[in-house]
Amino acid sequence: MSSVGLVLGGGGITGAAYEFAALMAIRMATGWNPDDADIIVGTSAGATVGAVTRADRLTIETLTGGDLSRSEYVKHVSGFLLRRTRPTGFGRWVRHGLLPGLRHPGLEMALGGPAPFDSSGISDYAEFLAGPMATGWPDKALLITAFDLEDRRLVVFGTEDGPQASVREAVAASSAVPLIYQPVEIDGRLYVDGGVASGTSAHLVFEHAKNPLDLILIIAPMAGEEARENARFYESVFDRVGSESLARELEVIEATWPETDVVVLRPDDDVLDAARPNPMSVEQSIPTFLRTLGFLRRELAESHVWDVLAKHLT
């Protein structure tokens, strides 16, 4: 049996739907259970999917809520992920975002900013999806990334030297998108979306795996390589940043483990038409899921993808 590292990148609500569909399609095609991965790295949306995978609840019923109609599903999920709160923390924003951002203008200027949605809804949703496991930590390797506001660095929950937290807390911290969700406080420290540092953090696989792995499977909703027609300007920015950081991580992996096979799955234009321009759209999560199944049917037919997956997963 091949050893496998699974990397699940950020991508919002529709990105999570993409990852759900991708993993389910791979399981149907190969018979491989993603929970058998030796190590899982989850960032933002990928943290949620990683938690569901480790809870062995990667099913259509988990994603859709079972017998809910589409309108009931939207209302149900929105009650968790779009839970309104009164924006607070203007002083925090000045301290952790605006003032540091003046020296290095960019995304970090948004760090710690007031936000309309309560991140506690993310942790509640993680527990709803993953069940009792979300109140502790699984025995199998699950690494969840977040960004420490005070130290301005990437932290990794689920490691010996990382912050101590439950899965539900770590998922919320990893998914607290600046200016959308309030930062998450754990043991007196504030955390925001791990995607601030990297949309994938694929390098964590070789840093924390005990031995070189046979295959690293990376699912990257926010690392498109080509500009989508009629895309909003910020879409290309996110994809470019995501692709560039992933490219650097892949170079390090190749240099460190030259014998390891790597497969990267990125959404095509058809999937992105459903998933964009608003990755936080609950309404578009099911269309994204369905289009991803069609995309994976085509993608898995490509020999450069299927031959590698079949070699390791069947």
PADO-276916 format. One record per residue (C-alpha): x, y, z. Coordinates in Angstrom, 1 decimal, m for minus. Each point is the difference from the previous one (the first is absolute). Example, Ala and Ser with C-alpha at 12.3 -4.5 7.8 and 13.67 -1.06 7.14 Angstrom:
REM PADO-276916
> east	north	up
> 12.3	m4.5	7.8;
> 1.4	3.4	m0.7;
//
This chain:
REM PADO-276916
> east	north	up
> 0.0	0.0	0.0;
> 1.4	3.4	m1.0;
> 0.5	2.7	2.6;
> m2.0	3.1	m0.8;
> m0.1	3.7	1.0;
> m3.2	1.9	m0.6;
> 0.1	3.8	m0.3;
> m3.4	1.8	0.1;
> 0.3	3.7	m0.9;
> m2.2	3.0	0.8;
> m2.8	1.2	m2.2;
> m3.0	1.1	2.0;
> m3.4	m1.8	0.1;
> 0.1	m1.0	m3.7;
> 3.6	m1.1	0.4;
> m1.0	m2.4	2.7;
> m2.7	m1.4	m2.4;
> 2.7	m0.4	m2.7;
> 2.2	m2.0	2.4;
> m3.0	m2.1	1.2;
> m0.8	m1.0	m3.6;
> 3.7	m0.5	m0.9;
> 0.6	m2.4	2.9;
> m3.2	m1.9	m0.6;
> 0.7	m0.4	m3.7;
> 3.4	m1.3	0.7;
> m1.4	m2.4	2.5;
> m2.6	m1.3	m2.4;
> 2.6	m0.4	m2.8;
> 2.7	m1.7	2.1;
> m1.6	m1.4	3.1;
> 2.5	1.9	2.1;
> m1.4	1.6	3.2;
> 1.5	3.5	0.5;
> 0.0	m0.7	3.8;
> 2.8	m2.5	m0.8;
> 2.3	2.9	m0.8;
> 3.1	m0.1	2.2;
> m0.2	3.7	0.5;
> m2.6	2.7	m0.8;
> 0.8	3.7	m0.2;
> m3.1	2.3	0.0;
> m0.1	3.7	m0.5;
> m3.2	2.1	0.3;
> m2.7	m1.9	m1.9;
> 2.4	m2.9	m0.2;
> 0.1	m0.1	3.8;
> m3.7	m0.8	0.1;
> 0.3	m2.6	m2.7;
> 3.0	m1.5	1.8;
> m2.0	m0.3	3.2;
> m2.9	m1.7	m1.8;
> 2.5	m2.3	m1.6;
> 1.6	m1.0	3.2;
> m3.5	m0.6	1.5;
> m0.6	m2.3	m2.9;
> m3.2	1.9	m0.9;
> 0.9	0.9	m3.6;
> m3.5	m0.7	m1.4;
> m2.6	1.8	m2.1;
> m2.3	0.0	3.0;
> 2.6	1.9	2.1;
> 0.4	2.6	m2.7;
> m3.7	0.5	m0.8;
> m1.6	m0.6	3.3;
> m1.8	m3.1	m1.1;
> m3.6	0.6	m1.0;
> 0.1	3.8	0.0;
> m1.3	1.8	m3.0;
> 2.3	2.5	m1.7;
> m1.6	3.0	1.8;
> 0.0	m1.9	3.3;
> 3.7	m0.9	m0.5;
> 0.9	3.7	m0.7;
> m1.8	1.1	3.1;
> 1.5	m2.7	2.1;
> 3.6	0.6	m1.1;
> m0.3	3.8	0.1;
> m1.2	m0.3	3.6;
> 3.5	m1.3	0.8;
> 2.3	1.7	m2.4;
> m1.7	3.3	m0.5;
> m0.8	0.7	3.7;
> m0.2	3.8	0.3;
> 1.7	1.9	2.8;
> 0.7	3.6	0.8;
> 3.3	1.0	m1.5;
> 2.5	0.8	2.8;
> 3.8	0.3	0.4;
> 0.9	3.3	m1.7;
> 2.9	0.5	2.3;
> 1.1	m3.6	m0.7;
> m0.1	0.7	m3.7;
> 2.2	3.1	0.3;
> 2.5	m1.9	2.2;
> 0.2	m3.2	m2.0;
> m1.0	1.1	m3.5;
> 0.1	3.6	m1.0;
> 3.2	1.1	1.7;
> 2.1	m3.0	m1.0;
> m1.6	0.2	m3.4;
> 1.3	3.5	m0.6;
> 3.5	m1.4	m0.1;
> m1.0	m2.9	m2.3;
> m3.3	0.9	m1.8;
> m2.0	m3.0	m1.0;
> m2.4	m2.7	1.3;
> 1.5	0.3	3.5;
> m1.7	3.4	0.4;
> m3.2	m1.9	0.5;
> 1.2	m2.0	2.9;
> m2.0	0.3	3.2;
> m2.6	2.2	m1.6;
> m3.6	0.2	1.1;
> m2.2	m2.6	m1.8;
> m3.7	m0.6	m0.4;
> 0.1	m3.8	0.7;
> 0.6	m1.9	3.3;
> 2.7	m2.6	m0.3;
> m1.7	m2.1	2.7;
> m2.4	m1.1	m2.8;
> 3.0	m1.7	m1.8;
> 0.9	m2.0	3.1;
> m3.6	m1.0	0.6;
> m0.3	m1.1	m3.7;
> 3.3	m2.0	0.3;
> m1.5	m1.9	2.9;
> m3.3	m0.5	m1.8;
> 1.9	m1.5	m3.0;
> 2.7	m1.9	1.8;
> m1.9	m1.1	3.1;
> 1.6	m0.7	3.5;
> 3.5	m0.2	m1.5;
> m0.1	3.8	m0.5;
> 0.1	0.6	3.8;
> 3.4	m1.7	0.2;
> 2.6	m1.1	m2.5;
> 0.3	m3.1	m2.2;
> 2.7	m2.6	0.6;
> 1.0	0.2	m3.7;
> 2.1	3.0	m1.2;
> m2.1	3.1	m0.7;
> 1.8	3.3	m0.3;
> m2.1	3.2	m0.1;
> 1.6	3.3	m0.8;
> m0.9	3.5	1.3;
> 1.7	3.4	0.2;
> 1.0	1.4	3.4;
> m0.9	3.7	0.0;
> 2.5	1.1	2.7;
> 3.0	m1.9	m1.2;
> m1.0	0.3	m3.7;
> 0.9	m3.5	m0.9;
> m1.5	m3.3	m1.1;
> m0.9	m2.4	2.8;
> m0.9	m3.7	m0.4;
> m2.6	m1.6	2.3;
> 0.5	m3.7	0.4;
> 3.7	0.0	0.5;
> 2.1	m0.4	3.2;
> 1.2	3.6	m0.1;
> m3.2	1.5	m1.3;
> m2.8	1.7	2.1;
> m2.3	m2.4	1.9;
> m3.6	0.1	m1.1;
> m2.9	m2.3	m1.0;
> m0.7	m0.6	m3.7;
> m3.0	2.3	0.1;
> 2.1	2.8	1.4;
> 2.8	m0.6	m2.5;
> m2.4	m0.1	m3.0;
> m1.5	3.3	1.1;
> 3.4	1.6	0.4;
> 1.2	m1.3	m3.4;
> m3.2	1.3	m1.7;
> m0.3	3.4	1.5;
> 0.3	2.0	m3.2;
> 1.1	3.6	0.8;
> m2.8	2.6	m0.3;
> m2.6	m2.8	m0.4;
> 0.4	m1.9	3.3;
> 1.1	1.3	3.4;
> 3.4	m1.3	1.1;
> m0.1	m3.1	2.2;
> 1.4	0.2	3.5;
> 1.6	m3.2	1.4;
> 1.8	0.2	3.4;
> 0.3	3.7	m0.2;
> 1.4	0.1	m3.5;
> m1.7	1.2	m3.2;
> 0.0	m2.0	m3.2;
> m1.3	0.6	m3.6;
> m0.1	m2.0	m3.2;
> 3.0	m2.2	m0.7;
> m0.3	1.1	m3.6;
> 1.6	3.3	0.9;
> 3.4	m1.8	0.1;
> m0.8	m2.6	m2.8;
> m3.1	m1.4	m1.6;
> 1.4	m3.5	0.2;
> 3.1	m0.2	2.3;
> 0.9	m3.2	m1.9;
> 3.6	0.2	1.4;
> m1.4	m1.1	3.4;
> m0.4	m3.6	m1.3;
> 3.8	m0.6	m0.2;
> 0.7	2.0	3.1;
> m2.3	m2.2	2.1;
> m0.2	m3.4	m1.7;
> 2.2	m2.6	1.7;
> 1.4	m1.3	m3.2;
> m0.1	1.0	m3.7;
> m3.4	m0.7	m1.5;
> m0.8	m1.7	m3.3;
> m2.7	2.4	m1.1;
> m1.1	3.5	0.9;
> m3.5	0.9	m1.2;
> m0.7	3.8	0.1;
> m3.5	1.4	m0.6;
> 0.3	3.7	m0.5;
> m3.3	2.0	m0.7;
> 1.8	3.3	0.0;
> 3.0	m0.7	m2.2;
> m1.4	0.2	m3.5;
> 2.7	0.3	m2.7;
> m2.0	1.8	m2.7;
> m2.2	3.1	0.2;
> m3.7	m0.8	m0.3;
> m1.9	2.0	m2.6;
> m2.1	2.7	1.7;
> 1.7	m0.6	3.3;
> 0.0	2.8	2.6;
> 3.4	1.6	0.4;
> 0.5	m1.4	3.5;
> m0.5	m3.5	m1.2;
> 3.2	0.1	m2.1;
> 1.8	1.6	2.9;
> m0.9	m2.8	2.4;
> 0.8	m2.7	m2.6;
> 3.3	1.6	m0.8;
> 1.0	0.3	3.6;
> m1.2	m3.6	0.7;
> 1.8	m1.4	m3.0;
> 3.2	1.8	0.7;
> 0.2	m1.2	3.7;
> m1.0	m3.6	m1.1;
> 2.8	0.1	m2.7;
> 2.6	0.9	2.6;
> m1.3	m2.8	2.3;
> 0.1	m2.5	m2.8;
> 3.6	0.9	m0.8;
> 1.0	m0.6	3.6;
> m1.9	m3.4	0.0;
> 1.8	m1.1	m3.2;
> 3.4	1.0	1.3;
> m0.6	m1.7	3.4;
> m1.8	m3.1	m1.2;
> 0.9	m0.5	m3.7;
> m1.5	m3.5	m0.2;
> m3.5	1.1	1.3;
> m2.8	0.3	m2.6;
> m2.1	3.1	0.2;
> m3.5	0.6	m1.4;
> m1.6	3.5	0.1;
> m3.7	0.4	m0.7;
> m1.1	3.5	m0.8;
> m3.6	1.0	m1.2;
> m0.6	0.6	m3.7;
> m2.0	2.8	m1.5;
> m3.3	m1.9	0.2;
> 0.4	m0.5	3.8;
> 1.2	3.5	0.5;
> m3.1	1.4	m1.8;
> m2.0	m1.5	2.9;
> 2.5	0.6	2.8;
> 0.7	3.6	m0.8;
> m0.1	2.9	0.3;
> m1.2	m0.4	3.6;
> 1.8	m3.0	1.7;
> m2.1	0.7	3.1;
> m3.3	m0.7	m1.8;
> m2.0	m2.8	1.7;
> m2.3	m0.1	m3.0;
> 2.8	m0.9	m2.4;
> 1.4	m2.8	2.1;
> m2.2	m2.8	m1.4;
> 0.5	1.2	m3.7;
> 3.7	0.1	0.7;
> m0.1	m3.6	1.4;
> m1.9	m1.3	m3.0;
> 2.2	1.7	m2.6;
> 3.1	m1.3	1.8;
> m1.2	m3.6	m0.4;
> m0.2	0.6	m3.7;
> 3.4	1.7	m0.1;
> 1.6	m2.9	2.0;
> m1.5	m2.5	m2.4;
> 1.9	1.8	m2.8;
> 3.1	0.6	2.1;
> 0.4	m3.6	1.2;
> m0.2	m1.1	m3.7;
> 3.3	1.9	m0.6;
> 2.8	m2.5	0.1;
> 2.4	2.3	1.9;
> m2.5	0.1	2.8;
> m1.5	m3.4	m0.1;
> 3.2	m2.0	m0.4;
> 1.4	1.6	3.2;
> m3.1	m0.4	2.0;
> m0.6	m3.6	m1.1;
> 3.7	m0.8	0.8;
> m0.5	1.1	3.6;
> m3.7	m0.2	0.9;
> m1.3	m3.2	m1.7;
//
